[in-house]
Amino acid sequence: MSKLVLQRQHLNELLLHARETSPAECCGLIGGLEEGRTQSTQSIYRLTNVASNTEVAYEAAPEQLFAAQRQMRQRGETLLAIYHSHPRASEPTPSETDVRLAYYPSATYLIVGLAGDEPVVRAFEILEEDHRWKRVEYDVAG
């Protein structure tokens, strides 16, 4: 798997989105460029969480999801990551639902935990077909 390089401004956007929507979970996509074994973020696509209970689950609004993917293609970007928040977690890890609904195996999944003194962003590779996940490292640039 390639190494994700998250621009600091994009990390700040994720944290802001998570804080603004708390206690509900936020969700969104991250588009960017893949060069060799490095994935560099270019754009954040905030999506509206339309899950039936937004405090414990996320489901992106379908029309926004399709529009974001269309915009990525127009910009020549690849879907690099999917993010969401766990507002009540200080050490975020994928839930059973996160694993079951991980439909993009090539994407990195970022989860923002807000329950500690400072927010924590963790990255995961989720293998839905194997019902497992593993933590992966990412870098912050800028």
C-alpha positions in Angstrom: 0.0 0.0 0.0 1.2 3.5 -0.7 2.0 6.0 2.0 -0.6 8.8 2.5 0.8 12.3 2.8 -1.9 14.6 4.3 -1.4 18.3 3.8 -1.6 20.2 7.2 -4.4 22.4 5.8 -6.4 19.2 5.0 -5.8 17.8 8.5 -7.1 21.1 9.9 -10.2 20.8 7.7 -10.9 17.3 9.0 -10.6 18.4 12.6 -12.8 21.4 12.0 -15.5 19.3 10.2 -15.4 16.8 13.1 -15.8 19.5 15.7 -18.5 21.4 13.9 -20.7 18.3 13.5 -20.1 16.8 17.0 -21.9 15.0 18.7 -22.8 13.6 15.3 -20.2 11.8 13.2 -18.9 13.7 10.2 -17.8 12.1 6.9 -16.1 13.0 3.7 -13.6 12.0 1.0 -10.1 13.0 0.3 -8.9 13.3 -3.3 -5.4 13.6 -4.5 -2.5 12.4 -6.6 -0.6 9.1 -6.5 3.0 9.2 -7.6 4.9 6.0 -7.1 4.3 4.8 -3.6 3.3 8.3 -2.3 -0.3 9.6 -2.2 -0.5 13.3 -1.8 -3.8 15.0 -0.8 -5.2 17.8 -2.9 -8.8 18.2 -1.9 -11.3 17.6 0.9 -14.9 16.8 0.0 -17.2 17.3 3.0 -20.3 15.2 2.8 -23.5 15.3 4.8 -24.1 12.4 7.2 -27.6 11.1 6.5 -27.5 8.0 8.7 -30.6 7.2 10.7 -28.6 7.8 14.0 -25.7 10.2 13.1 -24.3 10.0 16.6 -23.2 6.4 16.2 -23.0 5.9 12.4 -22.3 7.7 9.2 -23.7 7.4 5.7 -22.8 9.9 3.1 -25.6 11.6 1.2 -25.6 9.7 -2.1 -26.0 12.8 -4.4 -23.0 14.5 -2.6 -20.9 11.3 -2.8 -21.5 11.0 -6.6 -20.8 14.7 -7.1 -17.6 14.6 -5.1 -16.4 11.6 -7.2 -17.3 13.4 -10.4 -15.4 16.5 -9.3 -12.4 14.3 -8.4 -12.4 12.9 -12.0 -12.7 16.3 -13.5 -9.7 17.5 -11.4 -7.6 14.4 -12.3 -7.6 13.2 -8.7 -7.9 9.7 -7.3 -9.9 8.8 -4.2 -7.1 8.5 -1.6 -9.0 8.4 1.7 -12.4 8.3 3.4 -12.8 10.0 6.7 -15.3 10.1 9.5 -15.3 10.9 13.2 -16.0 9.0 16.4 -16.9 11.9 18.7 -16.9 9.8 21.9 -13.6 8.0 21.2 -10.2 9.1 22.4 -8.4 6.2 20.6 -10.4 5.7 17.4 -10.6 2.3 15.7 -13.0 1.0 13.1 -16.3 -0.3 14.4 -17.9 -3.5 13.1 -20.1 -1.4 10.9 -17.1 0.6 9.6 -15.5 -2.7 8.5 -18.8 -4.2 7.1 -19.4 -1.1 5.0 -15.8 -0.5 3.7 -16.6 -0.6 0.0 -13.4 1.1 -1.2 -10.5 -1.4 -0.4 -7.8 0.8 -2.0 -8.7 3.9 0.1 -7.2 4.7 3.5 -9.8 5.2 6.2 -9.2 8.1 8.6 -11.1 8.3 11.9 -11.1 11.4 14.0 -11.5 10.8 17.8 -12.6 13.8 19.8 -13.0 12.5 23.3 -9.5 13.1 24.6 -7.8 16.4 25.5 -6.7 16.8 21.9 -8.3 15.2 18.8 -6.6 12.1 17.5 -6.6 11.1 13.8 -5.8 7.5 13.0 -5.4 5.8 9.6 -6.5 2.3 8.7 -6.6 -0.1 5.8 -9.9 -1.9 6.0 -10.4 -5.3 4.3 -14.1 -5.7 4.2 -14.1 -9.1 2.5 -11.8 -10.5 5.3 -13.7 -8.6 8.0 -10.5 -7.1 9.4 -8.5 -3.9 9.6 -5.0 -2.8 10.4 -3.6 0.5 11.4 -1.4 2.3 8.9 0.9 5.3 9.2 0.5 8.6 7.4 2.6 11.7 7.1 1.6 15.4 7.5 3.2 17.9 5.2 3.3 21.7 5.4 
